[in-house]
Amino acid sequence: MEKVWFITGSSRGLGLDLTKAVLANGDKVAATARNPKQLDSLVAQYPNQLYAIQLDVTNYAQVRTAVADAVNHFGRIDVLVNNAGFGITGAAEAFTDEQVRSQLETNLYAPIEITRAVLPYMRKQRSGRILQISSIGGRGVMRV
């Protein structure tokens, strides 16, 4: 049976590669991106399998709407992939408060909120998988 995937950050990098692999496998994808127009060529190639949704993962009202839209379109979500994120590099003391907050909002709080939005649907269908994508940079050792 085909699965329905909800993938954040689908327009580039690992998210785009994962989206392409899932589609090639015959599954369906609710592919989210800040600019879903970047997914137009994939939508044209997989019109019945791919549903592109605009999503800024830090906008929680938009998160709830995107999840509900995906369920309304495909009927369910079987796999959630929290992939959207970014990293900043440099001396920690040089980061502005805004940079730190933005990174935490995108990489920590947004995946929590998206998971909270998807879980009621997965509980109702009594199945589902959640994949959290992170960077190896999060496991690095800080050297002074």
Contacts in CASP RR format, 6 or more apart in sequence:
PFRMAT RR
TARGET T0000
AUTHOR 0000-0000-0000
METHOD contacts of the structure
MODEL  1
MEKVWFITGSSRGLGLDLTKAVLANGDKVAATARNPKQLDSLVAQYPNQL
YAIQLDVTNYAQVRTAVADAVNHFGRIDVLVNNAGFGITGAAEAFTDEQV
RSQLETNLYAPIEITRAVLPYMRKQRSGRILQISSIGGRGVMRV
2 26 0 8 1.000
2 27 0 8 1.000
2 28 0 8 1.000
3 27 0 8 1.000
3 28 0 8 1.000
3 78 0 8 1.000
3 79 0 8 1.000
4 27 0 8 1.000
4 28 0 8 1.000
4 29 0 8 1.000
4 30 0 8 1.000
4 70 0 8 1.000
4 74 0 8 1.000
4 75 0 8 1.000
4 76 0 8 1.000
4 77 0 8 1.000
4 78 0 8 1.000
4 79 0 8 1.000
5 19 0 8 1.000
5 22 0 8 1.000
5 27 0 8 1.000
5 28 0 8 1.000
5 29 0 8 1.000
5 30 0 8 1.000
5 77 0 8 1.000
5 78 0 8 1.000
5 79 0 8 1.000
5 80 0 8 1.000
5 81 0 8 1.000
6 29 0 8 1.000
6 30 0 8 1.000
6 32 0 8 1.000
6 67 0 8 1.000
6 70 0 8 1.000
6 77 0 8 1.000
6 79 0 8 1.000
6 80 0 8 1.000
6 81 0 8 1.000
6 118 0 8 1.000
7 15 0 8 1.000
7 18 0 8 1.000
7 19 0 8 1.000
7 22 0 8 1.000
7 29 0 8 1.000
7 30 0 8 1.000
7 31 0 8 1.000
7 32 0 8 1.000
7 81 0 8 1.000
7 83 0 8 1.000
8 15 0 8 1.000
8 32 0 8 1.000
8 55 0 8 1.000
8 57 0 8 1.000
8 81 0 8 1.000
8 82 0 8 1.000
8 83 0 8 1.000
8 84 0 8 1.000
8 110 0 8 1.000
8 111 0 8 1.000
8 114 0 8 1.000
9 15 0 8 1.000
9 16 0 8 1.000
9 31 0 8 1.000
9 32 0 8 1.000
9 33 0 8 1.000
9 57 0 8 1.000
9 83 0 8 1.000
9 84 0 8 1.000
9 85 0 8 1.000
10 16 0 8 1.000
10 18 0 8 1.000
10 19 0 8 1.000
10 29 0 8 1.000
10 31 0 8 1.000
10 32 0 8 1.000
10 33 0 8 1.000
10 39 0 8 1.000
10 52 0 8 1.000
10 83 0 8 1.000
11 31 0 8 1.000
11 33 0 8 1.000
11 34 0 8 1.000
11 35 0 8 1.000
11 36 0 8 1.000
11 38 0 8 1.000
11 39 0 8 1.000
12 38 0 8 1.000
14 83 0 8 1.000
14 133 0 8 1.000
15 81 0 8 1.000
15 83 0 8 1.000
15 133 0 8 1.000
18 81 0 8 1.000
18 83 0 8 1.000
19 29 0 8 1.000
19 31 0 8 1.000
19 39 0 8 1.000
19 42 0 8 1.000
19 50 0 8 1.000
20 42 0 8 1.000
22 29 0 8 1.000
23 29 0 8 1.000
23 42 0 8 1.000
23 45 0 8 1.000
23 46 0 8 1.000
23 49 0 8 1.000
23 50 0 8 1.000
26 49 0 8 1.000
27 49 0 8 1.000
28 48 0 8 1.000
28 49 0 8 1.000
28 50 0 8 1.000
28 51 0 8 1.000
28 74 0 8 1.000
29 46 0 8 1.000
29 49 0 8 1.000
29 50 0 8 1.000
29 51 0 8 1.000
30 51 0 8 1.000
30 53 0 8 1.000
30 66 0 8 1.000
30 69 0 8 1.000
30 70 0 8 1.000
30 73 0 8 1.000
30 74 0 8 1.000
30 77 0 8 1.000
31 39 0 8 1.000
31 42 0 8 1.000
31 50 0 8 1.000
31 51 0 8 1.000
31 52 0 8 1.000
31 53 0 8 1.000
32 52 0 8 1.000
32 53 0 8 1.000
32 54 0 8 1.000
32 55 0 8 1.000
32 57 0 8 1.000
32 66 0 8 1.000
32 84 0 8 1.000
33 39 0 8 1.000
33 52 0 8 1.000
33 53 0 8 1.000
33 54 0 8 1.000
33 55 0 8 1.000
34 54 0 8 1.000
34 55 0 8 1.000
34 56 0 8 1.000
35 54 0 8 1.000
36 52 0 8 1.000
36 53 0 8 1.000
36 54 0 8 1.000
39 50 0 8 1.000
39 52 0 8 1.000
40 52 0 8 1.000
42 50 0 8 1.000
42 52 0 8 1.000
43 50 0 8 1.000
43 52 0 8 1.000
51 69 0 8 1.000
51 70 0 8 1.000
51 73 0 8 1.000
51 74 0 8 1.000
53 66 0 8 1.000
53 69 0 8 1.000
53 70 0 8 1.000
54 62 0 8 1.000
54 66 0 8 1.000
55 62 0 8 1.000
55 63 0 8 1.000
55 66 0 8 1.000
56 62 0 8 1.000
57 63 0 8 1.000
57 84 0 8 1.000
57 85 0 8 1.000
57 106 0 8 1.000
57 110 0 8 1.000
57 111 0 8 1.000
57 113 0 8 1.000
57 114 0 8 1.000
58 102 0 8 1.000
58 105 0 8 1.000
58 106 0 8 1.000
58 109 0 8 1.000
58 110 0 8 1.000
60 113 0 8 1.000
63 110 0 8 1.000
63 113 0 8 1.000
63 114 0 8 1.000
63 117 0 8 1.000
64 117 0 8 1.000
67 77 0 8 1.000
67 114 0 8 1.000
67 117 0 8 1.000
67 118 0 8 1.000
67 121 0 8 1.000
70 77 0 8 1.000
71 77 0 8 1.000
71 121 0 8 1.000
76 121 0 8 1.000
76 125 0 8 1.000
77 118 0 8 1.000
77 121 0 8 1.000
77 122 0 8 1.000
77 128 0 8 1.000
78 127 0 8 1.000
78 128 0 8 1.000
78 129 0 8 1.000
79 128 0 8 1.000
79 129 0 8 1.000
79 130 0 8 1.000
79 131 0 8 1.000
80 114 0 8 1.000
80 115 0 8 1.000
80 118 0 8 1.000
80 122 0 8 1.000
80 128 0 8 1.000
80 129 0 8 1.000
80 130 0 8 1.000
80 131 0 8 1.000
81 131 0 8 1.000
81 133 0 8 1.000
82 110 0 8 1.000
82 111 0 8 1.000
82 114 0 8 1.000
82 115 0 8 1.000
82 130 0 8 1.000
82 131 0 8 1.000
82 132 0 8 1.000
82 133 0 8 1.000
83 133 0 8 1.000
84 106 0 8 1.000
84 110 0 8 1.000
85 106 0 8 1.000
85 107 0 8 1.000
85 110 0 8 1.000
86 103 0 8 1.000
86 106 0 8 1.000
86 107 0 8 1.000
87 103 0 8 1.000
87 107 0 8 1.000
87 135 0 8 1.000
88 95 0 8 1.000
88 99 0 8 1.000
88 103 0 8 1.000
92 142 0 8 1.000
107 134 0 8 1.000
111 132 0 8 1.000
115 130 0 8 1.000
118 130 0 8 1.000
122 128 0 8 1.000
122 130 0 8 1.000
END
